[in-house]
Amino acid sequence: MPVEHRITVAAPADTIFALYADVPNWHTWDPDTKRARLDGPFAVGSRGRLTPTQGNTVPMVLTRVVPGRAFTAQSRIPLFCMVFEHELTPLAAAQTEVVHRVSFTGPLSLLLAPLMTRRLNSGLPVTLARLKALAEGVGARISSQSGRYPA
């Protein structure tokens, strides 16, 4: 059973997607990420590594990227796979519904999924709140500048 949390953000989807595409800075909005890197562009098939704040570094691959709308990253270790889905749905008045969903597969999921589900149910709301605060702050800076994502 997937774990899913959502939040409404007062920023356009493109602003949030730019934060997603900035992989080395995921730790600024995801407190469960210590370090992340992607060896290539933010595109399907690009591989990288993610180090959680608790646990070992794991490989990841982008399996779905829809600019401004969604991306999916998959982390696979022997006998266990985690799929992280991120969806952006534009709403009225420059707001966006943000959905983060995590699912588990593989023989070890019977053992690891309950533990991971507890962690995710406490961590994802914090992650989404931090993403919201960052995106809304970035959105405010964009509108006061030239309409571009700040460097």
Number of C-alpha atoms within 10 A of each C-alpha: 10 12 17 18 16 17 15 17 24 20 24 22 24 18 19 23 20 14 19 19 18 13 17 15 16 21 17 16 20 20 15 20 17 18 18 20 17 20 10 11 12 18 17 16 15 15 20 18 16 20 17 17 14 9 9 9 14 15 18 23 20 21 17 17 17 13 15 19 17 19 23 19 23 20 19 17 12 8 10 17 17 20 20 21 18 21 19 25 15 18 15 8 9 12 17 24 17 22 18 21 17 21 18 23 16 15 12 14 17 12 10 14 21 12 11 16 18 11 12 20 13 10 15 22 16 16 22 21 17 16 22 21 16 19 24 19 13 19 23 14 15 15 11 10 11 9 11 13 15 10 3
